[in-house]
Every structure is written in C-alpha cells, then in structure tokens.
Amino acid sequence: MSLLFRSLILLLAGSLLSGCGTMADPREWFGSDDPALEPAELVDFTPTVQPQQVWSMDIGDASPDLQRLKPAIDNGVLYVANTDGELFAVEADTGKQVWKLETGLAVSAGPGVAESLLALGTAEGQLVVFDTENGEELWRKDLSSEILAVPAIGSGVVVVHTGDGKLFGLDAANGEQLWLYDHKVPVLTLRGSSSPVISGGSVFCGLAGGKMISLSLDSGIIEWESHITVPTGRSDLERMVDVDADPLLYSGTVYGGAYQGDVAALGEGSGKEFWKRKISVYNNMAVNWQQLAVTDAQGF
C-alpha cells in the first residue's frame, strides 16, 4: 500500500486467552457476551527455560522504511535478504553459508520460499524469482507498484500483493500472468500490505478497507469476501481501517485483524463469521490449540 500514514509504534505484547479452558474448537473461544480478558499485570518471575544461542550472522543494517523482510526456512536451509540487495542461504542448524548473492535489487518484501523457488519483491514493483539450490535468477516480472507483502508460492503459482491493491497470480515457471484481482485502495492506509497465504486450492489475503478475501488459486475468481471491520467516522482518518496482518489459518478457521477495527474468526471455506472482537491490530498473530496471541496497537 502507499506510504500515506505511519502506524503506531508497538509497545508491548499481549495475548487473548479462550473464555473457557475446556473449549477445543477455536470457533467457540468467545461467546457473544464474553468480554476479552484484561491484560495481566507484568510481574517479576523466575524463568523456567533458558534459550541458548546456536549461531548468529550479520546480514546488514535494519531498514527505517518498515520493509517486511524476514527469514524463511525450507528443507533445512534458511534464506534471508537485506535492503541492500544481498541474499543469503545458510544451513539452519549451523549457520554455514550455502550461497550468497549480490542481487542489486531494492528489496522490500520477502523472501517467500516453496517448491525450490525463492521470490523477492522490490520497491520498484518487480518480482524476482530465484532457484533455491544455487541462487540462480530464473525470471523477473514488472508489476504495478511497490511490493511490501511477502510473495506466496504454491501449486506452481506465485501470488503477489502490490501496494496499489492488486493481487497477481503468476506462473511459477516463467512469470506469465495467469490472473489479476484488483481492489481499490482507500485514501488513507498504513504502510504495508497483508501477505497472501495459500492453502489447498485457495489464496487468502487481507485488504485495505477492512476485508478478507479468498480467491481460487487457479483462476483468481473470488470464492468469498468478508468484512473484518467496516469503516466508520466523519473524516478519512477516522474511517481508516486496514488489514495489514497476514491471514492466519488454523483448524478450518481464518483469523484476521484490522487496524482501527476488529479481530475476527472466519470459516476457511465460506468466510462465515464465527466471532469478532474490537481490537486494533496491524501485526501478525499467532495461534495454538486454545490461544490466539495478538499485539494491540494500543500497547496491550
């Protein structure tokens, strides 16, 4: 999405626990009248786990522009890029370098890794795909705008969410465009984009304006769309809602969160809303059997 508004600074991490400890179905975590728990007070404690650093490496300076660069692991190899265009492949267990590539790219998103392919997005709107075996560039594709979401790869398709609200489905073998989904971006948005997530024959993605969508991976046809939140207020700033968090899939449920909006649980196959809570979110969430962990824009 365009750089039109800077998000609030994340202060603390908090978690939302299920209202009933015996409920195993994530769709039943919240009853309609069950309020979210208040954040627990931070207290001193004795750690029961002592993490040990196994190895470390220097991958360059951090970027001030909120690029969504993060490591990806596939088949025991960790891949990571920096904004100077350096791309590294190292053994995940030892940190031993497998290969390193000077791409010369203004990397802004990625890497996305699957099916022996690695995809990077750039600030100039290019998608560049490499062979994970040796770092060889296979193809590149000029798209419509800056890429700030990690590309997804699955079933021979690369899916990319660009900053101007478009989702591209590209042939993983050669970059040929298979389909395009176009979404109008509101006047004000956060800087960033929800990364598409592929599951089965569908691709899920959050959108500026408060929606979550499911598209056919083969054709890009809309399977369902659901409002995580609906913009309200008199001004553009008050109405600014944005789903920047990546869709989180767990046990047939898609979890999504919107800035100045809600966290919602939706049916993976239908988009049906199971529950919703008023929580402003712009970072990714995490889930296990009975817990959904969320970082709140207000510092909870």
Summary of the structure (lengths in Angstrom):
residues: 300
radius of gyration: 19.5
end to end distance: 25.5
largest distance: 55.8
contacts: 947
relative contact order: 0.15
helix: 1%
strand: 41%
